[in-house]
Amino acid sequence: MKLQVLTTVDEILSQIEMIKFLYPNMTKERYESFLSDMIPKNYKQVAVFSEDKCIGLTGFWFGTKLWTGKYLEIDNFIVHPDYRKNGIGKLLTNFIDEKAKELNCTCVVLDAFTGNFDAHRFYYNQGYVPRGFHFIKTIDEKGYS
C-alpha cells in the first residue's frame, strides 16, 4: 500500500468513485466545480492505493481560528467497504497527525454525522473527542449532494 497526496483538480477528480460512497449522486461536473473552489483554499486529499486501486482517502485543509489557532480539518474520510477493518483508516489518520505537526497546528478537527456510529467509534479509538456541536441552518436544500 502506498499513500499519495492529491493536489490538483484532475488528480482528485480521478478518484470520484470513492467520493460516491458518501455522495452517490455526485456528478463529475459538480465535483469539479466544488474542487475548483476548494483547492485554492488549501484543500488537498491523501489517498491510499493498493497497486493502482484507491482503497481509502480523506480530504484535508488547514487554517486558523480564534479558538484553536492553526488547525487541520479532515473532510470526507472514506475507506472502500471491501477494505474496512484492515488498518487503512489508521494509515490516513497517522498521515493527518503528521501533517498537522508539520504545519504547527494545535489540533485536528472533523465533523461526523450524528447517526454515523461506526465513524464515532473509529474516531474515539484514534484519540478524537467531541468538543461541541456543529450547528447548521439550511438555506438551500438543493445545494446538498
Stockholm file with secondary structure:
# STOCKHOLM 1.0

chainA/1-145         MKLQVLTTVDEILSQIEMIKFLYPNMTKERYESFLSDMIPKNYKQVAVFSEDKCIGLTGFWFGTKLWTGKYLEIDNFIVHPDYRKNGIGKLLTNFIDEKAKELNCTCVVLDAFTGNFDAHRFYYNQGYVPRGFHFIKTIDEKGYS
#=GR chainA/1-145 SS CEEEEECSHHHHHTTHHHHTTTCTTCCHHHHHHHHHHHGGGTCEEEEEEETTEEEEEEEEEEEEETTTEEEEEEEEEEECGGGTTSSHHHHHHHHHHHHHHHTTCSEEECCCCTTCHHHHHHHHHTTCCCCSCCCCCCSCGGGCC
#=GC SS_cons         CEEEEECSHHHHHTTHHHHTTTCTTCCHHHHHHHHHHHGGGTCEEEEEEETTEEEEEEEEEEEEETTTEEEEEEEEEEECGGGTTSSHHHHHHHHHHHHHHHTTCSEEECCCCTTCHHHHHHHHHTTCCCCSCCCCCCSCGGGCC
//
